[in-house]
Structures are given as structure tokens and as C-alpha cells.
Amino acid sequence: MTAETDAFLEVKNATRSYGGVKALDNCSIKISEGKITGLIGPNGSGKTTLFNAITGYESIEGGDVYFRGQSITGKTPEQIFALGIGRTFQLTKIFARMTVMENMFIATQRKEGWLRSVIRPAGSSEELDRAVEILKFVGLLKLAESPAGSLSYGQRKLLELAYILIADPTLLLLDEPAGGVNLSLIKELGDHIRYLNSLGKTFLIVEHNMDFVLTLCHEVNVMSSGSVFMTGKPEQVRSDPRVLDAYLGIDDFEEEIVVP
Amino acid sequence: MSAGTLEMAILDGILTGGVYALMAAGLTLIFGVLDMINIAQGIFVILGAYASYSLEHSFGIGLFEGLIITIPAMFLLGAFIEWAFIRRLGEYNRVSMSILVTYAVTIVIEGVLLLHFGSNYRSLTASYVTQSFHVFGNYLPKIYLYGFLLALASVLVLYFILYKTRLGVSVRAAMDNRFAAQLVGVEVKRVSTLTFAIGVAVTAVGGMVFGAVQPFTPNSSYDLISRLLTIVVLGGLGSVGGALVGALVMVVVEDIISVAWTPTWATLIYFAVLVIVLLLKPQGLFGQREVRAQ
């Protein structure tokens, strides 16, 4: 275990292209342990591709990804999840045909032996206790027996966070957690993230809601055209003219940015 | 139409439907988790029937006792076929490719059976195959009831596995959203192998009952798979409950038409019902509008 890097998570010179378009162009980013880090940038700047590269969903053509000093480049999504990197999605992935409580048990499956899984009950009593605790934390406990498909959009985001949390990841990657969520829930979500952070969890958050990102994060990275071009404290990012340029420089004005 | 004939037809339909339901449940589970159509499900049933036949004729092992050997054997065969062929399928054109691959498996198994057993009709015999209960003024072979109870027990075991165990959570998560399940650590490859193996293992039971109720040849699988596919489509692809209802609808409709009108039209009427259901609900009775939401 050679320490290639001192950062908690580090991406070095990642490159990935689709046809002629470089979704990641020599992209590098460092995440410090115990911090909430933000990742912003206009649509198509490569934020989600970077998430996919870190979580092993997409392979990168060049560059490396390190987690706690070890290379995780080329590992599969389940291996990376097992290492303690949990992730939520822009388009929420919940298991709609299963109940909220059953959703909580999915991420606890990975350590189970081959044929034992056929006879062992779905959740052990410790897992059940933990699931109840986490559902209480995100406020979904009263809906535990409802099918997940019946939840509202915001509740689905909370459930996705909850079922990732049961696996106790040390690093959480959240892809637009506040997108399409109503204001009171956004505030609640922010409180949840701060609380989890106080327990020692590290966050990397992609978000379009600038207020949310700039008030929540300790550090913010700004992406444009496939690479991170600046990293700084929220107040630095807020006042940097290059950031506004990055958003205004693109042709696509459908961007739903909320400039504070 | 003599008194009791209709009741008898319904009873017969329910009993036979239970066996079809079990075979179709295996098929729909495989579809749900592996995103593929297993055309070989028909020949697996016939293989199960021949396995029971061989055990009985060569070793004198009774039909029900023989299941202790045939169920694990079919499970292992299923695991092997998944590992050897299905796992190699890519995402591109997956469903069509799976039909070709499992059709090839069908032809190979059919060829082996033809070589070994020839093309004459065989049937499974036992005391409970020839003995009957007296109900509604008619005779009902005991095997119908025993077969139904066995199929029912198997379906209950399937339900228990699906809804109460850790494997069940993984299987249903993979059916719901394979990609997301993989991301939270469900080992979809392993779950796929187990699901395919379980889906094939149930054909040992289905084959034994099928072979006891009617004579079979290695060619019998084609009629069977077309019926199983219509059951699964009627019930909704990927829905185990749908497979149960679909099987009952098929057999009961056919049996009632046969006795109330004429056997000639029975299958046609069933297909008319199928077409009407699909016109009204293209996803089948219990299917999801989008079978796999990615």
C-alpha cells in the first residue's frame, strides 16, 4: 500500500471522451477527509462523468483515481462501494416495487455467503435496528411499509441517501441532492448532511443550487469543459469572475443556475 | 353436458394451472432478473420428465422420491448453462441473442434425448397416476391433486425465498433496477446464476407432473414453451404473481370452452382473451409499464 497521495480521494489527469467530445479532459480533483466539498459547473462540463469515473461506472481512458492512498482505477462499482464510497444519483435510483424498509436491506447483502443467502432472513436484528434509526433520521420511518414507488420526489432522494447510509460509507458522492426538491426539504437535507459530516463522513456534492452549495460546503471545485479549473472557499468562488464566465460562456442558456 | 362436467373442468383447470404456474414462474423470474427470454424452459420441463422416467425405469425410484435427485440436478444444469452461455451475452441485442442461445440449448438437449430415448411417446406410471378420486360424478386421477399440491408447495417456497430471505431481497432488487442494485453491492452475476438455476430447478417438478399427466416425446417442448410464453406475457413479464394468474386463466378458459362448447375452439378462445388483454393492457395483467427502468 504505497501512499501515492495524501488526499482522501484524488483524481489525477482523468480523460474520457465520447466520440469527439472530451467529457473529461485531464481532470484532477482532491477531496480532503472530513470535509464537505462542492462540485459546480455548467451542464455538460463533466461533473456526472467525473462521478461515474470515481464510482467505477465508467472507465477512464487516461489518468488515475486514488482512495485513501490506493488506486481504485478500473475497479467495478460494487468493489468501490465495498471500499466505502456511496453514491446517489441525479435521477434517483430507488427500488420502486419494494417497500421502503426492504430498500434499506439491499445494501446489506454484499457480505453474505453463497447459499446461506437462500436460507437467511432478509434483515438481521442489528440491521433492522440500524435501518429504523436511519429512517427515523431522514424522517421516513412512518412510511417504512409503503412501496418506495409511492414516495414523493423529495422523499425518494431521502430514501436513496438512507439506503446508502446503512452500508456506512466513509465518502458520500451526492449528485444534485437538492434538484427538484422543495425549499423546506432542501434546508432539512442540508442539516442532515452537516450532521453526518459532524460524525466524520466526507461529502462530495454536485449541485446547481448555488445557495445550497456555497452555504454548505467547506470547499468548492468549479468544472468547465471536462476539467476542474478552480478550487477555493465558497466566498472566493462566489466572487471569482471566471466562475460566472464559465456559466455564461456556454451557448446553452437553459441552465437553471441560481446565482446568489 | 352431464352434471358436474363444468365443475370438473374448472377443478381440472385449477389443478393443471398450478403446474403451469410453477413452470411459468421460473420463466418469468429468469426474465425479470436476467433480462432475457429463456426459450429452453420447455425442453427443461421435458428433460425433467425424462429424468423422472429414467430413475423410475432404471432404478425403480418413485416419481416423488426421484425429485430429491432431479431438483438438485436441474439446479446444477441451470447454473452451468447460465455460466457457460448466458453470462457471455452482452447488453447489445440481449433479448434477441438470448432467444437464439437458449434455442440452441433446446436443440442440443432435444437431440440428446432423441438419440437416447428415440421419438416414441413415453409416459410416467405409478399407482397414483392410474388411481383416481371420485369427484363431481367424475374420476380425477390422483396425480392431478398431488401434482397440484407439489406445485403449490414449490410456488410457496419460491415466494418465501423471494420475500423473506437475503437472496430474495437481492433478486427483487436486481429485477427492479439491476444497475442500481449492483452499485449498492448486490452481486448481480451471482444472483443471476442462482435465479437461472432456481428457474430451471422448478422444471424438475413441472416435468414430473407433466409427464405423469400426459405422454411426451423430445419434441413436446415446442407446444409447452409457446404456452408458457403466452402465460408469462398475459400475466406481465417479470411478475411471479402474474404468472400464477396467467396460468390459471389459460387452463381454466381452455377447459371450460372444451366442455361447454368444443375442444376445437378452446385454444383459439384463449388466444382471443390474450389479445384482448394485451390491447387493453399492453404490459400484461400485472406487468410494469417499463419492465426495466434504468
HADDOCK unambig.tbl for C-alpha pairs under 7 A between the chains (distance, minus, plus):
assign (segid A and resid 77 and name CA) (segid B and resid 183 and name CA) 5.37 0.50 0.50
assign (segid A and resid 78 and name CA) (segid B and resid 182 and name CA) 5.95 0.50 0.50
assign (segid A and resid 78 and name CA) (segid B and resid 183 and name CA) 5.33 0.50 0.50
assign (segid A and resid 78 and name CA) (segid B and resid 184 and name CA) 6.41 0.50 0.50
assign (segid A and resid 78 and name CA) (segid B and resid 185 and name CA) 4.63 0.50 0.50
assign (segid A and resid 81 and name CA) (segid B and resid 183 and name CA) 6.66 0.50 0.50
assign (segid A and resid 81 and name CA) (segid B and resid 184 and name CA) 6.25 0.50 0.50
assign (segid A and resid 81 and name CA) (segid B and resid 185 and name CA) 6.34 0.50 0.50
assign (segid A and resid 82 and name CA) (segid B and resid 185 and name CA) 6.71 0.50 0.50
assign (segid A and resid 93 and name CA) (segid B and resid 180 and name CA) 6.19 0.50 0.50
assign (segid A and resid 95 and name CA) (segid B and resid 173 and name CA) 6.32 0.50 0.50
assign (segid A and resid 95 and name CA) (segid B and resid 176 and name CA) 5.71 0.50 0.50
assign (segid A and resid 95 and name CA) (segid B and resid 177 and name CA) 6.50 0.50 0.50
assign (segid A and resid 96 and name CA) (segid B and resid 176 and name CA) 6.98 0.50 0.50
assign (segid A and resid 97 and name CA) (segid B and resid 176 and name CA) 6.57 0.50 0.50
assign (segid A and resid 106 and name CA) (segid B and resid 169 and name CA) 6.21 0.50 0.50
assign (segid A and resid 106 and name CA) (segid B and resid 170 and name CA) 6.34 0.50 0.50
assign (segid A and resid 106 and name CA) (segid B and resid 173 and name CA) 6.91 0.50 0.50
assign (segid A and resid 107 and name CA) (segid B and resid 184 and name CA) 5.03 0.50 0.50
assign (segid A and resid 107 and name CA) (segid B and resid 185 and name CA) 5.97 0.50 0.50
assign (segid A and resid 107 and name CA) (segid B and resid 186 and name CA) 6.98 0.50 0.50
assign (segid A and resid 109 and name CA) (segid B and resid 166 and name CA) 6.62 0.50 0.50
assign (segid A and resid 109 and name CA) (segid B and resid 170 and name CA) 6.98 0.50 0.50
assign (segid A and resid 109 and name CA) (segid B and resid 185 and name CA) 6.93 0.50 0.50
assign (segid A and resid 109 and name CA) (segid B and resid 186 and name CA) 6.12 0.50 0.50
assign (segid A and resid 110 and name CA) (segid B and resid 185 and name CA) 5.20 0.50 0.50
assign (segid A and resid 110 and name CA) (segid B and resid 186 and name CA) 5.72 0.50 0.50
assign (segid A and resid 110 and name CA) (segid B and resid 187 and name CA) 6.95 0.50 0.50
assign (segid A and resid 117 and name CA) (segid B and resid 165 and name CA) 6.67 0.50 0.50
assign (segid A and resid 117 and name CA) (segid B and resid 166 and name CA) 5.07 0.50 0.50
assign (segid A and resid 117 and name CA) (segid B and resid 167 and name CA) 4.89 0.50 0.50
assign (segid A and resid 118 and name CA) (segid B and resid 161 and name CA) 6.41 0.50 0.50
assign (segid A and resid 118 and name CA) (segid B and resid 165 and name CA) 6.01 0.50 0.50
assign (segid A and resid 118 and name CA) (segid B and resid 166 and name CA) 6.52 0.50 0.50
assign (segid A and resid 118 and name CA) (segid B and resid 167 and name CA) 5.25 0.50 0.50
assign (segid A and resid 119 and name CA) (segid B and resid 165 and name CA) 6.14 0.50 0.50
assign (segid A and resid 120 and name CA) (segid B and resid 165 and name CA) 5.46 0.50 0.50
assign (segid A and resid 120 and name CA) (segid B and resid 166 and name CA) 5.96 0.50 0.50
assign (segid A and resid 121 and name CA) (segid B and resid 164 and name CA) 5.64 0.50 0.50
assign (segid A and resid 121 and name CA) (segid B and resid 165 and name CA) 4.24 0.50 0.50
assign (segid A and resid 121 and name CA) (segid B and resid 166 and name CA) 5.72 0.50 0.50
assign (segid A and resid 122 and name CA) (segid B and resid 164 and name CA) 5.54 0.50 0.50
assign (segid A and resid 122 and name CA) (segid B and resid 165 and name CA) 4.36 0.50 0.50
assign (segid A and resid 122 and name CA) (segid B and resid 166 and name CA) 4.18 0.50 0.50
assign (segid A and resid 122 and name CA) (segid B and resid 169 and name CA) 6.54 0.50 0.50
